[in-house]
């Protein structure tokens, strides 16, 4: 039947809306943690903050609650769409891998039911690489605003002003897309994100005899999503540190870091191995609630909207 071979226009819109809700939940819950993480990563082991609690206290004392939400507007508006695209690309590629693994004779509906953890793991390398071209400018603007401790003459007025000035002064490769390679490596680590979510979900279904086509209970989705986020950060955190160091370095020519390898070597030489894990505590604390909220937001949105 036609509906087994391809999604209807409404199903595509429905998935996009669910992905958008997922991104909004992720940003609303996770952004304050992310700001503390980025500030600790940027300052390093010998910077102005002694740890996450000290960073949080200083941020509140000097900037108020707005301080932890700096740079949120761009991700809040755009992350939903990006999540929708990312989830769409991921599941389409995973379905293609499943189709090749299973061979001919299966409908799209049957293939969807038989997508395995290994298919998600392989698909994530490709979907992460593709999505990195979209998210790098957003990550760069967000990081610059998050480490802007004071406002005034010369400071960025917001995400649009930041993006415009960075592009005008430095162009694409040395400005807007500075730090793309570590972003790509980080996003390709989505293998641990989607892979662990698929594995944990399958384990929960097996333990509680939940059919594969049936939605997971709310708490199970929350747990699987939270653990997926935690596993993701375990797999790529040092690369995330390198990315944020490159993105928040002074916007000058020549740049402070000539590339990813130079940034990694410089950080290690000056600060040692510990620097690659600066800010990991708030990141780990963020992973469970933020990513749990993202997956729950996705699932709840699908449940609220009619299927047809």
N, C-alpha and C positions, 0 to 999 in steps of 0.2 A: 504493500500500500504506500501511497505518497508520503503519508505522515511518518512512515517508518524509514523512509529514505532520506528525508531532510527535515529540518525544523521549519515550522511555519513562521511568518513574519512576527506574529505575536510572541512566539516562544523566544525568538531572538531578542525582541524588545524586553521581554520579561527577564531574561538572563542578564541583559545589560543593566536594567534597573536594580536587580538583586546585587550585581557587582558594584554598582554605584553606592548602594546602601552599605555594602561591606566596607568600601573605602572610607566613607564618612565615619562609620563606627571606629575604624582603625585609627583615624586621625584624632577624633575627639577624645578617645581614651588614652592614646599613646603619645600625643605630642609633648605634654609637659615632661615626661620621662625622656623623650628624644632630645629635647632642648638641653637637659642636664647632661645627657650622654655626649652630645656634640661639643658642649663647652668643656667637658673634662677631656675628651679626645684631643681637642684643639690646644688646650693649655698644656697637656702632657703631665709627666710625673713631677715636674718642678715649676709648675705654673702657679696661678693665683689661688687655686682651690686645693684644699687638703683632702677632699673626698666628696662624695655625692651629697651628704647632709650639709656640709659647709657650702657647697655650690648652691644648693637650694636656698639656704638661709641668706646668702649674699644676694642671690637673685631677687628674693622677696624684699629684702631690706632696701636694695638700691633701685629696683624697677617695679616692685609690686607684683601682683598676680599676672599682669600683662607680660611680665618678663618671660615666664615659662611658655607663653603662647606666641612668642615672636616667630614670625615666618610661617604661621599656620594657615593664613588665608589661601595661598596658592595650593598647598596640598589638599586643603579642605574642598576646594572647588574642583581640583583636577584628579586627585587620587581615586575618587569614585570611578571616573571614566577609565583611568589607567587600570584599576583593578578589574573592571569589566572586560577591558581588552585583554589583560593578562590571563584572567580565568578563561576567557574565550579561546585565546591562542593555545593555552596549556591543554585544555580538554579536547580541542580539535586535533592537536598533534598527538596527544596520548591515544585518542581514538584511532588515528592513522596507524600508530605503532601496533595497537591491539589488532587492527584489521590485517596488517601484514603478518603478525604472529599467528593469528587464527586461520588465515587462508580464505579462499572464496567460499561463498555459500551462506554468509551471515548477513542479515539486515542491519541497518544502522542502529535500530533499537536493541538488537541482540549484542552488537559490538559494544555499545554503551554499557551494557550490563556486565561485560566481560573484561573491561579495562582493568588491568592489574597494577600493582605497586610498581613493578619494573617499567611499565609503560609510562607512568607518571614521572619516574626518575629520569628516564631518557628524554622525555618531552621537555622537562624543565630546563635542560641545557639550552635548547633551542629557543623556548619562549623567553627565558631570562636574557639571552643575548639580544633578541629582537626588542624587548621592552626597554633595554638599557638606553636605546637611542631616544626614547620618549622621556624617560625619567631623569636623565643626567642634567638637563637645564633646570628642572624643578628642584632637584636635590641641591644643585649649586646655589640657587637663589635662596632656598630655605636655610642652608648652612650659613651663608653670609649674614642673613638677618638674625639668626640665632646667636651669633657671636658679636653682634653690634650692641655693645653694652650701654652706650650713651647715644642720645639723639642730639642733633644740632647741625651746625654748618658742615657740609660734606658727607653727612650720613645719608643712608638710603631712606626714602620716604615710604617705601613699601615694595612689594614684589615686582610690580611693573617698572617702577623707577630703577630698581636694582638691575633687572634684566636688561633694560635699555642702556643704562650706563656701562655695564660690563661689556655688552656687545659693541657699543660705540668706541670704547677705549681699548678693548683687547681682541675683538672679533669672535669668531666661532671656536676654533680649535684651542686657542690659548685663553679664552674667556668663558663663553657659554658652555663649551664642552670640555673644559679643563677637568680632569678626573674621570673621563669616560671609561678608561680601561679598568680601573678598580671597581667602578659601578657595574661594568659588564661581568667581571668575575664574581662580584657579590650577588648579582641577580641570577647568574648561572648556578649559584648555590641553592636556588629554589628547588633543586633535586631533593634536598633535605627537608624542605618545607612541604611540598606536595607529596613527596614520598612517605614521610613520617605520618602525615595526615591520612593518607590512603591506608598505610599499614595499621595505624591505631584504630581507624574506623572499621577495617576488616576484622581486627581482633575483637572489638566491641561487638560487632555483629555476630561473630562466631560464638562468643561467650554467652550472649543473651538471645541467640537464635532470632536475630532480626533479619528479614529477607533483604537482599541487596538493593532492590528497587525502593524499599521503604525508607523514609527519613529517619535519621538518628534522633533519639531523645535530646532535648535541649541541653542537659548537663553533659551528655556524651559529646555533642558538637563543641561545647565550650572547652572540655578537656582536650579533645583531639586538636582543636585549633590552637589552644594555648601551648601544648607540647610541640606542635609543628613550628610555631614561632620561636620557641626556645631552641629547638634543634637547628633551625636556620641560622640563628646567631652564633651558635657553637661552631658551625661550619665555616663562617666567613668573617668573624669579628675583626681580626687583624687587618683584613682588606678594607673593612669599613673605616677603620682608623686612618689608613693611608688615604682613602678617598676624601675624608673630611679634612685632613691636613692639607691636601692639595687644593681643595675647594675654598678653604678659609684663609689660605696664604694671601699676603698682600697682592692686590691686583696691579702688579707692575710688570714691566718688560725689561730684561728677561725675567721669567717667573722664578720664584724661590726654588721650585723643584722642576727639573727638566723632564721628568717623567715618573712613572710608577716605581720603577726600580731605584731611581735616584732618591725618591721620597722615602722608600723603605730603608735604604742604606743609611740615609741621613738620620732618620728617627732612631734606628738601632745604634748607630755610632754615638750619638749624643745622649740618648736616654736609656738604652738597653732594651731587653725583651719586654720588660714590664709595660713600656709605653704602648705596646700593641694591644694591651688589655685595659687601658685607661677608660673609665666610664662603663666597664662591663656590668657592674652591679645594677645601676638604674636601667641598663639595657635588658638584663635578665628579668628585672622586676616588671619592665614594660611588656616583655614578650608574651607572658601568659594572658594578662587582661586584654591587651590591645588586639592580639591575633585571635584570642578566643572571641572577642567582640566582633572581629571581622568575619569569622566563619559563621557565628551565630546570626549576625546581621544579614548575611547572604542567605542562610537557611530560612530565617524568619520571613524575609521579604518574599521568598519563593512560596512559602506557606500561605501568606496573606493574599497574594495575587492569584487569580484563577488560572488554571492550566491552559484553558482554551479561550 
